[in-house]
Amino acid sequence: MKKYFLFAISFILLFSLFQVLSGMFLTYSYTPDIEEAWNYSANLSQEVVIKGSYAPFLLTLLFAFLSATIAYFISKKIMSTKNSIK
């Protein structure tokens, strides 16, 4: 049961860390096009159109898989270290 709790806690922490880091990277690498925004501002619609894309979902899934893999190896390493100390 201890292995599960260690894995779950490390997974949650690593997943949160990767989410924050990927958000920071995406924010840092975003460059708005001010001229294009100014040209479109005159004829903006009053409706909101939400476009779906699978790219953010797949990126989130990739980070989840990476987090789970790292959490698994961290929990194995900690457990093997504790077993060798005893």
Backbone as ProteinMPNN parsed JSONL, in Angstrom:
{"seq_chain_A": "MKKYFLFAISFILLFSLFQVLSGMFLTYSYTPDIEEAWNYSANLSQEVVIKGSYAPFLLTLLFAFLSATIAYFISKKIMSTKNSIK", "coords_chain_A": {"N_chain_A": [[0.811, -1.184, 0.0], [2.016, 1.166, 0.66], [3.665, 1.591, -1.507], [1.858, 2.255, -3.477], [0.792, 4.705, -2.515], [3.105, 6.292, -2.5], [3.717, 6.242, -5.216], [1.369, 7.447, -6.255], [1.401, 10.02, -5.083], [3.869, 11.044, -6.027], [3.324, 10.933, -8.746], [1.18, 12.762, -9.023], [2.45, 15.142, -8.216], [4.567, 15.345, -10.123], [3.094, 15.397, -12.523], [1.652, 17.767, -12.202], [3.791, 19.569, -12.103], [4.898, 19.245, -14.701], [2.714, 20.158, -16.185], [2.59, 22.859, -15.45], [5.125, 23.708, -16.327], [4.93, 23.174, -19.098], [2.875, 24.934, -19.746], [4.129, 27.366, -19.15], [6.164, 27.29, -21.069], [4.647, 27.319, -23.467], [3.392, 29.805, -23.2], [5.612, 31.489, -23.174], [6.66, 31.05, -25.735], [4.722, 32.052, -27.414], [3.819, 34.36, -29.88], [2.071, 37.155, -30.486], [0.209, 38.465, -33.275], [0.003, 41.596, -33.831], [-0.653, 43.44, -35.829], [-2.366, 42.01, -37.552], [-4.451, 41.474, -35.771], [-5.377, 44.063, -35.332], [-6.343, 44.704, -37.872], [-8.49, 42.933, -38.099], [-10.168, 43.807, -36.123], [-12.143, 45.641, -36.777], [-14.309, 44.363, -38.006], [-15.369, 42.428, -36.174], [-17.097, 39.59, -34.946], [-20.091, 39.065, -33.027], [-20.453, 36.611, -32.032], [-19.17, 33.655, -30.48], [-16.845, 31.32, -31.497], [-15.906, 28.099, -30.97], [-13.231, 26.134, -31.571], [-12.342, 22.805, -31.934], [-9.49, 20.87, -31.117], [-7.171, 18.227, -31.361], [-4.562, 18.344, -30.638], [-3.718, 19.751, -28.174], [-4.829, 17.965, -26.317], [-3.464, 15.57, -26.887], [-0.886, 16.364, -26.29], [-1.141, 16.819, -23.544], [-1.731, 14.219, -22.773], [0.682, 12.989, -23.469], [2.423, 14.258, -21.645], [1.291, 13.278, -19.305], [1.844, 10.548, -19.558], [4.651, 10.65, -19.538], [5.048, 11.707, -16.977], [3.943, 9.654, -15.402], [5.696, 7.569, -16.002], [8.18, 8.536, -15.013], [7.454, 8.847, -12.323], [6.968, 6.189, -11.648], [9.566, 5.047, -11.863], [10.892, 6.57, -9.941], [9.546, 5.799, -7.603], [10.209, 3.068, -7.568], [12.996, 3.272, -7.284], [13.236, 4.531, -4.78], [12.057, 2.622, -3.142], [13.796, 0.452, -3.559], [16.091, 1.496, -2.477], [15.361, 1.813, 0.215], [14.996, -0.869, 0.887], [17.586, -1.859, 0.647], [18.848, -0.578, 2.709], [17.824, -1.698, 5.02]], "CA_chain_A": [[0.0, 0.0, 0.0], [2.912, 2.313, 0.689], [4.142, 1.813, -2.877], [0.804, 2.954, -4.215], [0.721, 6.098, -2.073], [4.3, 6.97, -2.984], [3.539, 6.422, -6.653], [0.29, 8.403, -6.51], [1.843, 11.369, -4.711], [4.9, 11.487, -6.964], [2.68, 11.147, -10.035], [0.433, 14.028, -8.975], [3.407, 16.254, -8.185], [5.252, 15.457, -11.41], [2.138, 15.805, -13.545], [1.402, 19.195, -11.989], [5.0, 20.286, -12.498], [4.984, 19.253, -16.163], [1.65, 21.015, -16.705], [3.017, 24.247, -15.253], [6.261, 23.978, -17.215], [4.483, 23.249, -20.49], [2.14, 26.195, -19.871], [5.114, 28.451, -19.202], [6.825, 27.232, -22.37], [3.711, 27.771, -24.499], [3.206, 31.24, -23.027], [6.859, 32.152, -23.568], [6.903, 30.925, -27.174], [3.618, 32.658, -28.168], [4.039, 35.723, -30.374], [0.836, 37.63, -31.109], [0.322, 39.279, -34.474], [-0.748, 42.792, -33.495], [-1.177, 44.068, -37.049], [-3.514, 41.227, -38.007], [-5.526, 41.691, -34.805], [-5.912, 45.402, -35.574], [-7.108, 44.658, -39.119], [-9.725, 42.181, -37.885], [-10.97, 44.377, -35.044], [-13.262, 46.425, -37.302], [-15.447, 43.509, -38.339], [-15.459, 41.294, -35.261], [-18.423, 39.031, -34.761], [-20.566, 39.013, -31.646], [-20.549, 35.207, -31.681], [-17.935, 32.983, -30.114], [-16.7, 30.028, -32.152], [-14.903, 27.275, -30.289], [-12.713, 25.102, -32.464], [-11.721, 21.704, -31.213], [-8.233, 20.371, -31.651], [-6.665, 17.115, -30.578], [-3.161, 18.563, -30.294], [-3.505, 19.968, -26.738], [-5.16, 16.742, -25.588], [-2.372, 14.611, -27.064], [0.258, 16.877, -25.535], [-1.444, 16.53, -22.143], [-1.587, 12.775, -22.611], [2.116, 12.699, -23.503], [2.987, 14.676, -20.365], [0.801, 12.338, -18.291], [2.619, 9.319, -19.703], [6.01, 10.942, -19.076], [4.976, 11.844, -15.521], [3.724, 8.326, -14.828], [6.932, 6.795, -16.157], [9.166, 9.047, -14.053], [6.966, 8.521, -10.981], [7.173, 4.758, -11.442], [10.976, 4.781, -11.609], [11.248, 7.179, -8.659], [9.044, 4.945, -6.522], [11.038, 1.846, -7.563], [14.317, 3.632, -6.763], [13.117, 4.784, -3.343], [11.782, 1.341, -2.486], [15.008, -0.38, -3.575], [17.035, 2.122, -1.541], [14.907, 1.466, 1.555], [15.225, -2.306, 1.096], [19.025, -2.109, 0.802], [19.264, -0.019, 3.998], [17.399, -2.622, 6.077]], "C_chain_A": [[0.865, 1.262, 0.0], [3.433, 2.635, -0.714], [3.12, 2.601, -3.677], [0.743, 4.426, -3.817], [1.929, 6.896, -2.546], [4.193, 7.236, -4.478], [2.501, 7.491, -6.953], [0.727, 9.83, -6.191], [2.899, 11.877, -5.681], [4.314, 11.734, -8.347], [1.945, 12.485, -10.066], [1.384, 15.216, -8.987], [4.108, 16.437, -9.528], [4.308, 15.903, -12.523], [1.825, 17.295, -13.427], [2.597, 20.029, -12.43], [5.123, 20.365, -14.014], [3.89, 20.111, -16.783], [2.033, 22.485, -16.585], [4.152, 24.6, -16.204], [5.839, 24.047, -18.679], [3.668, 24.509, -20.728], [3.074, 27.387, -19.948], [5.813, 28.477, -20.553], [5.909, 27.742, -23.482], [3.464, 29.276, -24.405], [4.441, 32.002, -23.501], [7.046, 32.136, -25.087], [5.801, 31.548, -28.026], [3.994, 34.075, -28.583], [2.772, 36.19, -31.085], [1.131, 38.488, -32.336], [-0.579, 40.502, -34.298], [-1.379, 43.416, -34.737], [-2.415, 43.325, -37.562], [-4.704, 41.407, -37.065], [-6.175, 43.047, -35.016], [-6.771, 45.417, -36.837], [-8.447, 43.946, -38.935], [-10.64, 42.827, -36.853], [-12.187, 45.135, -35.554], [-14.486, 45.554, -37.573], [-15.479, 42.234, -37.486], [-16.907, 40.858, -35.095], [-18.801, 39.062, -33.288], [-20.72, 37.573, -31.167], [-19.169, 34.638, -31.354], [-17.925, 31.611, -30.78], [-15.576, 29.282, -31.459], [-14.504, 26.163, -31.236], [-12.029, 24.032, -31.633], [-10.446, 21.257, -31.914], [-7.736, 19.252, -30.747], [-5.224, 17.337, -30.116], [-2.962, 18.847, -28.805], [-3.817, 18.727, -25.909], [-4.03, 15.729, -25.701], [-1.118, 15.058, -26.322], [0.065, 16.618, -24.045], [-1.279, 15.045, -21.862], [-0.114, 12.363, -22.615], [2.771, 13.081, -22.184], [2.52, 13.761, -19.233], [1.59, 11.037, -18.344], [4.053, 9.514, -19.203], [6.047, 11.056, -17.556], [4.811, 10.489, -14.853], [4.986, 7.479, -14.903], [7.985, 7.23, -15.148], [8.744, 8.704, -12.63], [7.175, 7.044, -10.663], [8.633, 4.469, -11.108], [11.451, 5.414, -10.304], [10.775, 6.295, -7.508], [9.829, 3.643, -6.435], [12.402, 2.13, -6.939], [14.269, 3.842, -5.254], [12.88, 3.472, -2.598], [13.02, 0.442, -2.478], [16.067, 0.178, -2.63], [16.653, 1.777, -0.101], [15.161, 0.001, 1.859], [16.706, -2.605, 1.293], [19.552, -1.571, 2.133], [18.925, -0.991, 5.131], [18.327, -3.739, 6.207]], "O_chain_A": [[0.498, 2.285, -0.579], [3.617, 3.8, -1.066], [3.465, 3.495, -4.449], [0.654, 5.299, -4.68], [1.791, 8.051, -2.949], [4.535, 8.32, -4.951], [2.722, 8.348, -7.808], [0.445, 10.75, -6.959], [2.833, 13.027, -6.115], [4.753, 12.643, -9.051], [2.073, 13.248, -11.023], [1.146, 16.193, -9.697], [4.229, 17.56, -10.016], [4.692, 16.705, -13.375], [1.743, 17.999, -14.433], [2.432, 21.074, -13.059], [5.418, 21.429, -14.557], [4.121, 20.736, -17.818], [1.822, 23.263, -17.515], [4.143, 25.667, -16.817], [6.337, 24.89, -19.425], [3.756, 25.1, -21.804], [2.84, 28.316, -20.722], [6.032, 29.546, -21.123], [6.342, 28.511, -24.34], [3.34, 29.947, -25.43], [4.324, 33.04, -24.152], [7.54, 33.108, -25.66], [5.925, 31.574, -29.25], [4.427, 34.884, -27.764], [2.434, 35.686, -32.156], [2.168, 39.146, -32.419], [-1.775, 40.448, -34.582], [-2.523, 43.87, -34.691], [-3.397, 43.951, -37.96], [-5.845, 41.483, -37.52], [-7.393, 43.175, -34.895], [-7.814, 46.071, -36.868], [-9.436, 44.328, -39.559], [-11.795, 42.419, -36.726], [-13.175, 45.261, -34.83], [-15.611, 46.012, -37.371], [-15.598, 41.123, -38.002], [-17.822, 41.681, -35.106], [-17.935, 39.082, -32.413], [-21.08, 37.342, -30.013], [-18.149, 35.082, -31.882], [-18.873, 30.838, -30.646], [-14.447, 29.765, -31.371], [-15.333, 25.353, -31.652], [-11.235, 24.33, -30.741], [-10.35, 21.27, -33.141], [-7.863, 19.322, -29.525], [-4.725, 16.582, -29.282], [-2.088, 18.222, -28.202], [-3.148, 18.463, -24.91], [-3.674, 15.092, -24.71], [-0.377, 14.232, -25.79], [1.012, 16.237, -23.356], [-0.744, 14.662, -20.821], [0.289, 11.487, -21.85], [3.584, 12.323, -21.653], [3.279, 13.498, -18.301], [1.962, 10.486, -17.308], [4.602, 8.646, -18.524], [6.973, 10.556, -16.918], [5.465, 10.206, -13.85], [5.305, 6.752, -13.962], [8.612, 6.392, -14.501], [9.58, 8.314, -11.814], [7.52, 6.691, -9.536], [8.913, 3.724, -10.168], [12.319, 4.859, -9.63], [11.515, 6.067, -6.55], [10.091, 3.159, -5.334], [12.908, 1.327, -6.156], [15.155, 3.386, -4.531], [13.454, 3.251, -1.531], [13.267, -0.256, -1.494], [16.848, -0.577, -2.05], [17.526, 1.479, 0.715], [15.511, -0.338, 2.99], [17.048, -3.521, 2.04], [20.573, -2.04, 2.634], [19.676, -1.089, 6.101], [18.125, -4.614, 7.048]]}, "name": "protein", "num_of_chains": 1, "seq": "MKKYFLFAISFILLFSLFQVLSGMFLTYSYTPDIEEAWNYSANLSQEVVIKGSYAPFLLTLLFAFLSATIAYFISKKIMSTKNSIK"}
